[in-house]
Amino acid sequence: MSLAASPESEAGECEPFDDDCLDRQNSSIDDSSASKPFFSFLDRPQGSLSYGLNEMATAMDEFFAEERVFYDKTGSYVRLTADMVFDEVGDTRYIGDVKVKMRLPRTEEKLKLTFESDPEEQRDDLDRTLEDSPSEAARERAYYGGIQATLGDEKEWRFKPSIGVKFDKPIDIYLRLRMDRNYKTGNWLFRPSQTFYTFKEKGFGSDTKFVLDYGITDDILFRSSSFVRYTDENDYYEPSQVFSLLHSLSPRRGMAYQIGVYGITEPGWHATDYLAQIRYRQNIHSDYLFMELLPRVLYQRENDFDAEQSVTLRLEMIFE
């Protein structure tokens, strides 16, 4: 390979006092500027924001401890959550949650042991608050243990088959397959996922989810989450739509503003619940202890859509 300067590089550097060369460069700059649209000054920040959208969405999910982040982690982790819920009539409820994943050695991060108090076909955190509403307070939580594999690459479709046991009465065995992928179009990040699962006792189920992310600024992310669930047990579809604004206040504090509508298709398509909440989340100690304050308003069809207000205080510990 020759290290001699090319004609282009020679033309790009002018010798001192070479007026002809300087005139050629200035002429080139003027022509380039004249051809640019008026709003071309926005190209650089737009390109930077577009380029970092995937990283921004991932950072938001990690801070707000979204279920998808833990599902996708390649390493081991333990997540413990304790909720204290205060409702408008003065009642207090306590809700706990545990998730554990242990990466098996010598499997190239392809296999993990899992243990959790909720199935991973859980939709998202806003759905969890809906299921923990007063009408579901008496629901006993079951525990699930199993083995999960990871196949594929982040740039293509990823497949995550798993097999496990639901520790309940009676004990149930399940198989599950999740498929997901990321697509980027302009400033939009599109993340479809499909999950199929079957339980020996309860039968087949399917979760379909489409998440659209849009970076408004470097600190604010808009998200649209569309979801449809079908199970043999219910024999109808359960659609939902959630809109969120995720706002990073600082590296240790964040806010999420969320509204959602939930429905079923039996006997026809209709809404069963409306929910609005604000999540204030703060890292209160080291990198593993978090506190959240979640005021919310729930409107349920079974209660004639009367407003039901509550506040949740959440402590969460995450060890990785």
N, C-alpha and C positions, 0 to 999 in steps of 0.2 A: 504494500500500500504506500503510495507516494504521499509525503508530507508537504509537498509544494503547494502554495496557495493557488486556488482555482481563480479563474477570471472573475467569478461572482464575488469571491471574498476580497479580491483586489479592488473591485469596483465599490465594495461596501465600505472601505476604509480610505479616507482621503489623506494625502500628504499635507503637511502644514503649508499654508499659502497657496494651495491648489484651487484657485477660484473656479475653474471649469468643473472640477469634481464636486465642489460644494453646491454649485448651481444645479447640477444634475440631481443631487440628493434632495434639495429643497423643492425642485419641480416635482419629483416623485412623491414627496410628502403632501404637497398641495393637491395633486391629482387624486391621491388616495382619500384625503379628507373631503374633497368635493363629492366623491361618489358615495359617502356614507350617509345613511338615513339620519334624520334629526335625532331620533331616540336611540342612536347607536351607543350612547353612553350607558344604557341599561344592559348592554350585552354581557359585560364582564360580571356584574353582580348576579345576573340571571343565570349565567353559566356556572358560576360558583355554587349558587344555591341548588341548581339542578344536579350538579355533580355530587353534592353532599347529601342529597335527600335520603338515600338509603341509610347512610351513617346517622343522620339526624333521627330518622324513624326508629332505628335500632337503639339509639341512645335514650330516646323518650320511653320506649318499651322497657328498657332495662331499669330506668329510674322508677317508673311507675309499676314495676314488677308485673308486667302483663303475662298472662298464661303462655302466650306463644313463645316468649323469650326462654322460659324454663323448659318448654317442650323441645326447643331447638338447641339447647346447650349441649356441648360435646363432653364437658367434664362432669364431675360429681357435685352435688349441692344438697343442702338441707334448708327447707323453708318452713318456718313456724309462724302462724298468724293467730292472734287472739283479738276478737271483736267484742266490744261492749256497746250494745244498742239501747238507746234511750228513746222511747216513743212518746207521743203527745199525751197519752193517758197516764204517764208516769211509770209504766212498766219498764223493767230492765231485763235484757236477754244477753246471754254470753254464747258466743259461737267460736269454735276453734277449727283450725285447719292445719294439716301437716302434709308436706310433700318431700320425698327423699328419692334421689337418683344416685346410684353408685356405678361409675364406669368400671366395667370388667377389664382387668389387665390382660395384655397380650391379645386384644381384639381390635387394635388400631382404632379405638374409640367407636367401634361399630355396635357394640352391645352394652346395655345398661340394665341393672336391676332397679326396679321402681317400687315405691310404696307411697300411697297417698290416700287422703280421706275423701277425695272427690274424683270422679272419672275425668280423663283428659279430653273427653269430647265436650267438656264445659265450654260455653261460648266465650265469655269474657267476664271481666270483673263486674260490669254493670249487671250482667245476668245473674251473677252470684248474689248481689244485693237483692235482686228481685226474688230469687228463690229463698232467700233468708228473711222474707217479709213475714209479718205476723201470721198469715195464713199457712205458712210452711214451718212455723217454729217448732211444731211437734215432730217434724220429720227427723228420723234417726239417720245419722250419717253412717255409711258403710265404709270399709277400708278395702283398698285394692292393692294387690302386689303382683308383679310380673316381670317379664324381660322384654326390652324394646331394642330393636335393631335400627340402624340408620344406613340407608343406601342412596347413592346418587350424589349430586353436586349442587351447591347453592345456585350456580348459574343455569342449571337445568332443573328438571323435576326431581324432587327428593321423595323417597318412599320410606315410611317408617312403620313396618309391621311389628306387632307385639302380641304377646299371649300372657294371660294372667288369671288370677282368681279374685273374685269378690267375696270378702269375708263377711257373710251375712247369714241369715236364716231363711232359706237354705243357702249353703255355699254355692256360688255360681262361677262358671268358667267362661272367659270371654276371649275372643280374637278380635284384633283391630288392625286396620290399615289406613294410614294417613298419607296423603299426597299433597305437596304444595310446591309453589314456585313464585319467584318475583319477576315482574315485568316493569319496565320503566318506559314511560311515554311522556316526553317533555318534562314538565314539572310534576307529573303524577307518578306515583309508585303504586302499582296494582299487584295485590297479593292474594291470589285465589288458593283455596285449600278444600280438599274433599276427604272426608273420613267415613269409612264403613266399619261397622262393628257388629258383633253378634254375641249374645249371651245365651247360654244353654237354657236358662229358665225364661228369660224375657224376650228372646228372639232377636230379630235383625233391627238395625238402626242405621241412619245415614245423616251426616252433618255436612252442609254445603255453606261455605263462607267466602265472601268477597270483601276485601279491605282496600280502600282507596286512600292514599295519603297525599297531602299537598302541603309543601312548605311555604307558609305565608311570610315568615321572616326567619332569621337564624334561630329564634327562640320560640316560635309559635308554629305548631303543626295542626292542620285540619285533618280529621279522619272520618270516613264514612264506612261503617261496618254493616253489611247485609248478611243475614243468616237465615237458613231454613233447615229445620230438623224433621225427620220422619222416623217413627218407631212402630214396629209391629204391635207393641203393647198398647199404644194409643190408637193406631190406625188412622192418623190424620197428620197434617203438616203443621209445624209451629214456626211461622216466619217472625223475624224481628228486624228492626232497623235502628241503629244507634249512630248519632252524630257527636263528635267530640272535638274540643279544642284543648290541646295539650300545650301548656305554657311553662317553660323553664325560667324560673325566677333567679336562680343562682345554681352553682354546682350541687348545692345541698337542699334546695327547696324547689317545689314545683306545684302548679295548679292544673287541674283538669275540670273542664266544664262539659257536662254530658247530658244529653236527652235521648230517650229511647221509647219506641212503641213496640208492643208485643201482641201477637194474635194467634189464632188457630183457624183451621179450615173446616171445623165441624160445628154446626151443620153447614155453614158457609163461611167465607172469609170475613172475619170480624176482629176488632181489637179487643184484647182482654185487659191490658195494662198500659199505662203511660207512666214514665218515670223520669225525673230530673234530679240531678245531684251535682254537687261541687266536691272535688277531692283536693284537699290541701295535704301535701306529703312532704315530710322533712326527714333528712338523715340526722338523727339526734346523737349518735355515738359511733365513732370509728366508721367502718364501712359496712357494718352488718345490722345495725339497729335503726329501724324507721318508725315514725309515728304518722298517723293519718287522722284527719278530722273530716267526716263526710256528712254534711247536712243533706237531706233528700226529701223529696215529695213524691208520693206514690198514689196513683189513681187506678183503682181496680174495678173492673166491671161488676164483680160479685158484691162490691160495696157501693154500687150506684155511682162509681167514679168520684166519690167524695175524697177530698185531699187527706192523705194520711202522712203526717210529718214525723220525721225521726232524725236523730243524730247518732252517728257511729264513731266511736273512738277505737282506733286500731293500732296495735303494736305488732311489728313484724320483725323477725330475725332471719337473716339470710346468710348462710355459711357456704362458701365455695372453696 
